[in-house]
Amino acid sequence: MSHSEATADRQAAEAVVRHHAALATTLDTLTGHLMEAADRGDDAEAMRARDELVRWLHAELLPHVHAEETAMYPAAAALAEGKLLADGMLGEHQAIVGLVSELAVVTRAVPAAAAARALAALFAVHLDKENDLVVPLLVGAADVSLAGLLAGMHDLLGAAATAGGGGCGGSCGCGGDAPASGGAAEVLSIDPRLDVRDLPHGQRHATVLAALDRLQAGDALVLVAPHAPRPLLAEIDQCYGGAVTTEWLQDGPQVWQIRLSRTPAPV
């Protein structure tokens, strides 16, 4: 696989992960509205929240599920190490569809809230498996082009990725799939993360440089920082020159994420 093909696969994988984060955020928000109405005993408002959630599930989440079964899971199942994983993910899809069906017909606030909460919990676990197991498996498979499998698939990549090529160049400009501007650091990459926000300031540079020293050529990590780490990036450039490249994934206002990758040796 060429360097450009590997880059395209990584960008496609990261677009999937970003879209997963956007779906999970919307599901949690809509579920929260329903649960709040149920807690107040407001059945009428709970049913309106249920209807809004069901509309979104049919418009966004179920098409996403179907697209995964069409594009990603057959490719994973074709790999010896992915067959059982794909079967398990399909089983979870059946459970997700069952909960959506249950939610669509329930007529009381408390059962509706319970079904929505169960769906949100199952979907969160399901997305973790896709981000941590399925997507990296496909990216690492020599005979699979993840970018080719997902080309133009809005239901897997999100609208911004399919319109703009799947990447977050510079300051994040991912439209509806951009990370929320808050204290939480959304998972934006399949690469391991190095979160230095809780480290004493005097330890951060040394920690990042030591982590970069351990990277092999072609590997990467995502630095999660409490501010734009420009002095650190200047130090990295001084130490490594062109051997480390940077890609800004999240540019504030409270969390900054930068992908740092060791450049493969020229062939």
DAVENSUL-V663090 format. One line per field, one symbol per residue. ss: DSSP state (H for helix, E for strand, L for the rest). psi: psi as a letter, one per 20 degrees, with the letter a starting at -180 (. if undefined). Layout:
ss=???
psi=???
This chain:
ss=LLHHHHHHHHHHHHHHHHHHHHHHHHHHHHHHHHHHHHHHLLHHHHHHHHHHHHHHHHHHHHHHHHHHHHHHHHHHHLLLLLHHHHHHHHHHHHHHHHHHHHHHHLLLHHHHHHHHHHHHHHHHHHHHHHHHHHHHHHHHLLLLLHHHHHLLLHHHHLHHHHHHLLLLLLLLLLHHHLLLLLLLLLLLLLLEEEELLLLLHHHHHHHHHHHHHHLLLLLEEEEEELLLLHHHHHHHHHHHHHHEEEEEEEELLLLEEEEEEELLLLL
psi=prhhghgggghgghgggghgggghggghghhggghghhhiknhghghghgggggggghhggghggghghggghhhghipgiighggghhhhhghhghghggghhiqjqgghghgggghgggghggghghghhggghghhiphjpoghhhjpjnhihhqghghhjijrmpcqpljcijqqqnaiqnqoiqiqqqoojhiqqhiigghgghhhhhiqqpirrropoqirolghghhhghhhicjipqqoohpmaihpppppppppqqq.
